[in-house]
Amino acid sequence: MLRSGFAAGLAAYLLWGLFPLYWPLLKPAGAVEILAQRMVWSLLLIAVVLVLTRGFGSVRRLVTDRGKAVRLALAAVVVSVNWGVYIWGVNSGQVVETSLGYFINPLLTILLGVLVLGERLTRTQWLAVAIATLAIVVLTVDYGRLPWIALVLAASFAGYGFLKKRVSAGAMQTLAIETSVLAGPALITLVVLAEQSRLAFGHHGAGNAALLAGTGVVTAIPLLLFGASARRLPLSTLGLLQYLAPVLQFAVGAGIRHEPLPPARLAGFGLVWLALLVLTADALRRRRQPDERPAEASLVG
């Protein structure tokens, strides 16, 4: 059970980490079209899976629960921001900064717990937050601007995770509702792009069309693997696995795409990694001491 859960989690984060290699293959489609295609094809694939697994009953139960339906609609809006900014960041040659967003996501999740849920942090957690704040200052000086791509990605994914955890339902069922909410605006977007002769789908060969349709597959498969992993692995193990994706994204940006990484930027990333090391060590220590009961912010994975 643990072995299969670990394998599924590892595969999910490997796929998420290699996303920066996929999105550039979709050019000349722009970020807006890629986002819209991803929403539409994801919904179609999820509908097929739900038919095969007879999962529409659980989707209907979620829809009839007004509180959960509203949270999932909000989650759909938030995740569309995350997807759109991520795709644009990767295809505009800023993969390293997108990886930063997912490195600092656990820290923003902790702050969300403090600000929204009134949770109290340990001294070690506050130290991690302080180190991460210093990292943002260093990176702001280096970039000459706030690293807004990273901050938007981290904040939107933290918000998305918060909303999803408040619903507490299966990944496929919740994604079905989210993509249903997004499919209408996505279809309208594709129609407008077609009328403006800016639609890439169907105009650049079968290979490009297949890759755009494949956005549904690359969206759903990691989520299914993650869902299987989350049911089998302890949260501490899952929390450690989540760092694999931004590590791979960083490697793609710096090693394959050869994005600039001056010393000041590397120092900023070093501070972020130090903050994560402090946070992880504190989480593992508290897991070995179950009698301690400091408030913990939920990890998004």
MIGU-578525 format. One record per residue (C-alpha): residue number from 1; x, y negated, z. Coordinates in Angstrom, 1 decimal, decimal comma. Layout:
! MIGU-578525
+------+--------+--------+--------+
: resi :      u :      v :      w :
+------+--------+--------+--------+
:  NUM :      X :      Y :      Z :
...
+------+--------+--------+--------+
END
This chain:
! MIGU-578525
+------+--------+--------+--------+
: resi :      u :      v :      w :
+------+--------+--------+--------+
:    1 :    0,0 :    0,0 :    0,0 :
:    2 :    2,7 :   -2,5 :    1,0 :
:    3 :    4,9 :   -1,5 :   -1,9 :
:    4 :    2,1 :   -2,0 :   -4,5 :
:    5 :    1,2 :   -5,3 :   -2,9 :
:    6 :    4,8 :   -6,5 :   -3,0 :
:    7 :    5,1 :   -5,4 :   -6,7 :
:    8 :    1,9 :   -7,3 :   -7,6 :
:    9 :    2,9 :  -10,4 :   -5,7 :
:   10 :    6,4 :  -10,3 :   -7,3 :
:   11 :    4,9 :  -10,0 :  -10,8 :
:   12 :    2,4 :  -12,9 :  -10,1 :
:   13 :    5,1 :  -15,3 :   -9,0 :
:   14 :    7,5 :  -14,2 :  -11,8 :
:   15 :    4,8 :  -15,0 :  -14,4 :
:   16 :    4,1 :  -18,4 :  -12,8 :
:   17 :    7,8 :  -19,1 :  -12,6 :
:   18 :    8,2 :  -18,4 :  -16,4 :
:   19 :    5,3 :  -20,6 :  -17,4 :
:   20 :    7,7 :  -23,4 :  -18,6 :
:   21 :    8,8 :  -21,0 :  -21,4 :
:   22 :    5,3 :  -20,5 :  -22,6 :
:   23 :    3,8 :  -24,0 :  -22,9 :
:   24 :    6,3 :  -25,4 :  -25,4 :
:   25 :    5,4 :  -22,5 :  -27,8 :
:   26 :    2,0 :  -24,1 :  -28,2 :
:   27 :    3,2 :  -27,2 :  -30,0 :
:   28 :    2,1 :  -29,1 :  -32,0 :
:   29 :   -0,9 :  -28,9 :  -29,7 :
:   30 :   -0,8 :  -31,7 :  -27,1 :
:   31 :   -1,2 :  -31,4 :  -23,4 :
:   32 :   -4,9 :  -32,4 :  -23,6 :
:   33 :   -5,8 :  -29,7 :  -26,1 :
:   34 :   -3,7 :  -27,1 :  -24,3 :
:   35 :   -5,6 :  -27,9 :  -21,1 :
:   36 :   -9,0 :  -27,7 :  -22,8 :
:   37 :   -8,1 :  -24,4 :  -24,6 :
:   38 :   -6,9 :  -22,9 :  -21,3 :
:   39 :  -10,2 :  -23,7 :  -19,7 :
:   40 :  -12,3 :  -22,3 :  -22,5 :
:   41 :  -10,3 :  -19,1 :  -23,1 :
:   42 :  -10,0 :  -18,5 :  -19,4 :
:   43 :  -13,7 :  -18,5 :  -19,0 :
:   44 :  -14,2 :  -16,2 :  -21,9 :
:   45 :  -11,7 :  -13,7 :  -20,5 :
:   46 :  -13,1 :  -13,9 :  -17,0 :
:   47 :  -16,6 :  -13,3 :  -18,4 :
:   48 :  -15,4 :  -10,1 :  -20,1 :
:   49 :  -13,8 :   -8,9 :  -16,9 :
:   50 :  -16,9 :   -9,6 :  -14,9 :
:   51 :  -19,0 :   -7,7 :  -17,4 :
:   52 :  -16,7 :   -4,7 :  -17,2 :
:   53 :  -16,5 :   -4,8 :  -13,4 :
:   54 :  -20,2 :   -5,8 :  -12,9 :
:   55 :  -19,0 :   -8,8 :  -10,9 :
:   56 :  -21,7 :  -11,3 :  -11,8 :
:   57 :  -23,7 :  -10,5 :   -8,7 :
:   58 :  -21,0 :  -11,9 :   -6,4 :
:   59 :  -20,7 :  -15,0 :   -8,7 :
:   60 :  -24,5 :  -15,6 :   -8,4 :
:   61 :  -24,3 :  -15,3 :   -4,6 :
:   62 :  -21,5 :  -18,0 :   -4,6 :
:   63 :  -23,5 :  -20,3 :   -6,8 :
:   64 :  -26,6 :  -20,1 :   -4,6 :
:   65 :  -24,6 :  -21,1 :   -1,6 :
:   66 :  -24,7 :  -24,9 :   -2,0 :
:   67 :  -21,7 :  -25,6 :    0,2 :
:   68 :  -19,4 :  -23,1 :   -1,5 :
:   69 :  -20,6 :  -24,2 :   -5,0 :
:   70 :  -19,8 :  -27,9 :   -4,2 :
:   71 :  -16,3 :  -26,9 :   -2,9 :
:   72 :  -15,6 :  -24,9 :   -6,0 :
:   73 :  -16,8 :  -27,7 :   -8,3 :
:   74 :  -14,3 :  -30,0 :   -6,5 :
:   75 :  -11,6 :  -27,4 :   -6,7 :
:   76 :  -12,2 :  -27,2 :  -10,5 :
:   77 :  -11,6 :  -31,0 :  -10,8 :
:   78 :   -8,5 :  -30,8 :   -8,7 :
:   79 :   -7,0 :  -27,8 :  -10,5 :
:   80 :   -7,7 :  -29,5 :  -13,9 :
:   81 :   -5,5 :  -32,4 :  -12,7 :
:   82 :   -2,8 :  -29,9 :  -11,6 :
:   83 :   -2,9 :  -27,9 :  -14,9 :
:   84 :   -2,9 :  -31,0 :  -17,0 :
:   85 :    0,0 :  -32,8 :  -15,3 :
:   86 :    2,0 :  -29,5 :  -15,2 :
:   87 :    1,5 :  -28,9 :  -18,9 :
:   88 :    2,4 :  -32,5 :  -19,8 :
:   89 :    5,4 :  -32,4 :  -17,5 :
:   90 :    6,8 :  -29,2 :  -19,0 :
:   91 :    6,2 :  -30,3 :  -22,6 :
:   92 :    7,7 :  -33,7 :  -22,0 :
:   93 :   11,0 :  -32,2 :  -20,8 :
:   94 :   10,5 :  -32,6 :  -17,0 :
:   95 :   10,5 :  -29,0 :  -15,9 :
:   96 :   12,9 :  -29,7 :  -13,0 :
:   97 :   10,5 :  -32,3 :  -11,6 :
:   98 :    7,5 :  -30,0 :  -11,9 :
:   99 :    9,4 :  -27,3 :   -9,9 :
:  100 :    9,9 :  -29,9 :   -7,2 :
:  101 :    6,2 :  -30,2 :   -6,9 :
:  102 :    5,8 :  -26,5 :   -6,0 :
:  103 :    8,8 :  -26,7 :   -3,6 :
:  104 :    7,2 :  -29,4 :   -1,6 :
:  105 :    3,7 :  -28,0 :   -1,8 :
:  106 :    3,9 :  -26,0 :    1,5 :
:  107 :    5,0 :  -29,2 :    3,3 :
:  108 :    2,1 :  -31,2 :    1,9 :
:  109 :   -0,2 :  -28,3 :    2,9 :
:  110 :    1,0 :  -28,7 :    6,5 :
:  111 :    0,3 :  -32,4 :    6,4 :
:  112 :   -3,1 :  -31,7 :    5,0 :
:  113 :   -3,8 :  -29,5 :    8,0 :
:  114 :   -2,7 :  -32,4 :   10,3 :
:  115 :   -4,7 :  -35,1 :    8,6 :
:  116 :   -7,9 :  -33,2 :    7,7 :
:  117 :   -8,1 :  -30,4 :   10,3 :
:  118 :   -6,4 :  -32,2 :   13,2 :
:  119 :   -3,8 :  -29,5 :   13,6 :
:  120 :   -0,8 :  -30,1 :   15,8 :
:  121 :    2,7 :  -29,3 :   14,5 :
:  122 :    5,7 :  -27,9 :   16,3 :
:  123 :    8,8 :  -30,0 :   16,6 :
:  124 :   10,5 :  -27,8 :   14,0 :
:  125 :    7,6 :  -28,4 :   11,6 :
:  126 :    7,9 :  -32,1 :   12,1 :
:  127 :   11,6 :  -31,8 :   11,5 :
:  128 :   10,9 :  -30,1 :    8,2 :
:  129 :    8,4 :  -32,8 :    7,2 :
:  130 :   11,0 :  -35,5 :    8,1 :
:  131 :   13,7 :  -33,9 :    6,0 :
:  132 :   11,3 :  -33,6 :    3,1 :
:  133 :   10,3 :  -37,3 :    3,4 :
:  134 :   14,0 :  -38,2 :    3,3 :
:  135 :   14,3 :  -36,0 :    0,2 :
:  136 :   11,5 :  -38,0 :   -1,5 :
:  137 :   13,3 :  -41,2 :   -0,7 :
:  138 :   16,6 :  -39,9 :   -2,2 :
:  139 :   14,8 :  -38,7 :   -5,3 :
:  140 :   12,9 :  -41,9 :   -5,7 :
:  141 :   16,2 :  -43,9 :   -5,7 :
:  142 :   17,7 :  -41,4 :   -8,2 :
:  143 :   14,7 :  -41,4 :  -10,6 :
:  144 :   14,2 :  -45,2 :  -10,2 :
:  145 :   10,5 :  -44,4 :   -9,5 :
:  146 :    8,5 :  -42,2 :   -7,3 :
:  147 :    8,7 :  -38,6 :   -8,5 :
:  148 :    5,0 :  -38,8 :   -9,3 :
:  149 :    4,8 :  -35,6 :  -11,3 :
:  150 :    6,0 :  -33,6 :   -8,4 :
:  151 :    3,8 :  -35,4 :   -5,9 :
:  152 :    0,7 :  -35,1 :   -8,0 :
:  153 :    1,3 :  -31,4 :   -8,5 :
:  154 :    2,0 :  -30,8 :   -4,8 :
:  155 :   -1,0 :  -32,8 :   -3,6 :
:  156 :   -3,4 :  -31,3 :   -6,1 :
:  157 :   -2,3 :  -27,7 :   -5,5 :
:  158 :   -2,5 :  -28,3 :   -1,7 :
:  159 :   -6,0 :  -29,7 :   -2,1 :
:  160 :   -7,0 :  -26,8 :   -4,4 :
:  161 :   -5,7 :  -24,3 :   -1,9 :
:  162 :   -7,5 :  -26,0 :    0,9 :
:  163 :  -10,8 :  -26,0 :   -0,9 :
:  164 :  -10,4 :  -22,3 :   -2,0 :
:  165 :   -9,7 :  -21,2 :    1,5 :
:  166 :  -12,8 :  -22,9 :    2,7 :
:  167 :  -14,8 :  -20,7 :    0,3 :
:  168 :  -13,1 :  -17,4 :    1,1 :
:  169 :  -14,1 :  -15,4 :   -2,0 :
:  170 :  -12,4 :  -13,4 :   -4,7 :
:  171 :  -10,0 :  -15,1 :   -7,1 :
:  172 :  -11,9 :  -13,9 :  -10,2 :
:  173 :  -15,3 :  -14,9 :   -8,9 :
:  174 :  -14,2 :  -18,4 :   -7,8 :
:  175 :  -12,2 :  -18,9 :  -11,0 :
:  176 :  -15,3 :  -18,0 :  -13,0 :
:  177 :  -17,3 :  -20,8 :  -11,3 :
:  178 :  -14,4 :  -23,3 :  -11,7 :
:  179 :  -13,9 :  -22,6 :  -15,4 :
:  180 :  -17,7 :  -22,8 :  -15,9 :
:  181 :  -17,6 :  -26,3 :  -14,5 :
:  182 :  -14,7 :  -27,2 :  -16,7 :
:  183 :  -15,8 :  -25,5 :  -19,9 :
:  184 :  -18,3 :  -28,1 :  -20,9 :
:  185 :  -15,9 :  -31,1 :  -20,8 :
:  186 :  -13,3 :  -28,9 :  -22,4 :
:  187 :  -15,5 :  -28,0 :  -25,3 :
:  188 :  -16,4 :  -31,7 :  -25,8 :
:  189 :  -12,7 :  -32,5 :  -25,8 :
:  190 :  -12,0 :  -30,0 :  -28,5 :
:  191 :  -14,8 :  -31,2 :  -30,6 :
:  192 :  -13,6 :  -34,8 :  -30,3 :
:  193 :  -10,0 :  -33,8 :  -31,2 :
:  194 :  -11,3 :  -31,9 :  -34,2 :
:  195 :  -13,3 :  -34,9 :  -35,4 :
:  196 :  -10,2 :  -37,0 :  -35,1 :
:  197 :   -8,2 :  -34,4 :  -37,0 :
:  198 :   -5,9 :  -33,9 :  -34,0 :
:  199 :   -6,9 :  -30,3 :  -33,2 :
:  200 :   -4,0 :  -27,9 :  -33,6 :
:  201 :   -6,0 :  -24,7 :  -33,2 :
:  202 :   -6,6 :  -23,0 :  -36,5 :
:  203 :   -4,4 :  -25,5 :  -38,5 :
:  204 :   -0,9 :  -24,2 :  -37,7 :
:  205 :   -1,1 :  -20,5 :  -38,5 :
:  206 :   -2,4 :  -17,4 :  -36,8 :
:  207 :    0,5 :  -17,3 :  -34,4 :
:  208 :   -0,2 :  -20,7 :  -32,9 :
:  209 :   -3,9 :  -19,9 :  -32,7 :
:  210 :   -3,1 :  -16,6 :  -30,9 :
:  211 :   -0,8 :  -18,3 :  -28,4 :
:  212 :   -3,4 :  -20,9 :  -27,6 :
:  213 :   -6,0 :  -18,2 :  -27,1 :
:  214 :   -3,5 :  -16,5 :  -24,9 :
:  215 :   -3,7 :  -19,3 :  -22,4 :
:  216 :   -6,7 :  -17,4 :  -20,9 :
:  217 :   -4,6 :  -14,3 :  -20,4 :
:  218 :   -1,6 :  -16,1 :  -18,8 :
:  219 :   -4,1 :  -17,8 :  -16,5 :
:  220 :   -6,1 :  -14,8 :  -15,4 :
:  221 :   -3,4 :  -12,1 :  -15,1 :
:  222 :   -1,2 :  -13,8 :  -12,4 :
:  223 :   -4,3 :  -14,6 :  -10,4 :
:  224 :   -5,5 :  -11,0 :  -10,5 :
:  225 :   -2,0 :   -9,8 :   -9,4 :
:  226 :   -1,9 :  -12,4 :   -6,7 :
:  227 :   -5,4 :  -11,4 :   -5,5 :
:  228 :   -4,3 :   -7,7 :   -5,3 :
:  229 :   -1,1 :   -8,8 :   -3,4 :
:  230 :   -2,9 :  -11,0 :   -0,9 :
:  231 :   -5,1 :   -8,1 :    0,2 :
:  232 :   -2,1 :   -5,9 :    0,9 :
:  233 :    0,7 :   -8,1 :    2,2 :
:  234 :    1,1 :  -10,0 :    5,4 :
:  235 :    1,0 :  -13,8 :    5,0 :
:  236 :    4,6 :  -14,2 :    6,0 :
:  237 :    5,8 :  -12,0 :    3,1 :
:  238 :    3,5 :  -13,8 :    0,7 :
:  239 :    4,7 :  -17,1 :    1,9 :
:  240 :    8,3 :  -16,2 :    1,1 :
:  241 :    7,4 :  -14,8 :   -2,3 :
:  242 :    5,8 :  -18,2 :   -3,2 :
:  243 :    9,2 :  -19,8 :   -3,5 :
:  244 :   10,1 :  -17,5 :   -6,4 :
:  245 :    8,0 :  -19,5 :   -8,9 :
:  246 :    9,6 :  -22,9 :   -8,3 :
:  247 :   13,1 :  -21,3 :   -8,2 :
:  248 :   12,5 :  -19,8 :  -11,6 :
:  249 :   11,0 :  -23,1 :  -12,9 :
:  250 :   14,1 :  -25,0 :  -11,7 :
:  251 :   16,3 :  -22,4 :  -13,4 :
:  252 :   14,5 :  -22,8 :  -16,6 :
:  253 :   14,7 :  -26,6 :  -16,5 :
:  254 :   18,3 :  -26,9 :  -15,5 :
:  255 :   19,8 :  -23,7 :  -17,1 :
:  256 :   17,7 :  -23,2 :  -20,2 :
:  257 :   16,3 :  -26,6 :  -21,1 :
:  258 :   19,5 :  -28,3 :  -19,9 :
:  259 :   17,7 :  -31,2 :  -18,2 :
:  260 :   20,0 :  -33,7 :  -16,4 :
:  261 :   20,8 :  -32,9 :  -12,8 :
:  262 :   23,0 :  -35,7 :  -11,4 :
:  263 :   24,5 :  -35,4 :   -7,9 :
:  264 :   21,9 :  -37,6 :   -6,2 :
:  265 :   19,0 :  -35,6 :   -7,7 :
:  266 :   20,7 :  -32,4 :   -6,6 :
:  267 :   21,2 :  -33,8 :   -3,1 :
:  268 :   17,4 :  -34,6 :   -3,0 :
:  269 :   16,6 :  -31,0 :   -4,0 :
:  270 :   19,1 :  -29,8 :   -1,4 :
:  271 :   17,2 :  -31,7 :    1,3 :
:  272 :   13,9 :  -30,1 :    0,1 :
:  273 :   15,4 :  -26,6 :    0,2 :
:  274 :   16,7 :  -27,4 :    3,7 :
:  275 :   13,3 :  -28,4 :    4,8 :
:  276 :   11,8 :  -25,2 :    3,4 :
:  277 :   14,5 :  -23,2 :    5,2 :
:  278 :   13,6 :  -24,8 :    8,5 :
:  279 :    9,9 :  -24,3 :    7,9 :
:  280 :   10,4 :  -20,6 :    7,0 :
:  281 :   12,6 :  -19,9 :    9,9 :
:  282 :   10,1 :  -21,5 :   12,3 :
:  283 :    7,2 :  -19,4 :   10,7 :
:  284 :    9,2 :  -16,2 :   11,1 :
:  285 :   10,2 :  -17,0 :   14,7 :
:  286 :    6,6 :  -17,6 :   15,7 :
:  287 :    5,5 :  -14,4 :   14,0 :
:  288 :    7,8 :  -12,5 :   16,2 :
:  289 :    6,3 :  -14,3 :   19,3 :
:  290 :    2,5 :  -13,8 :   18,9 :
:  291 :    1,9 :  -15,2 :   22,4 :
:  292 :    2,8 :  -18,7 :   21,2 :
:  293 :   -0,2 :  -20,4 :   19,8 :
:  294 :    0,8 :  -23,6 :   18,0 :
:  295 :   -1,6 :  -24,7 :   15,3 :
:  296 :   -0,5 :  -23,5 :   11,9 :
:  297 :   -1,4 :  -25,0 :    8,6 :
:  298 :   -2,5 :  -22,6 :    6,0 :
:  299 :    0,0 :  -21,6 :    3,3 :
:  300 :   -1,1 :  -21,9 :   -0,3 :
:  301 :    0,1 :  -19,2 :   -2,5 :
+------+--------+--------+--------+
END
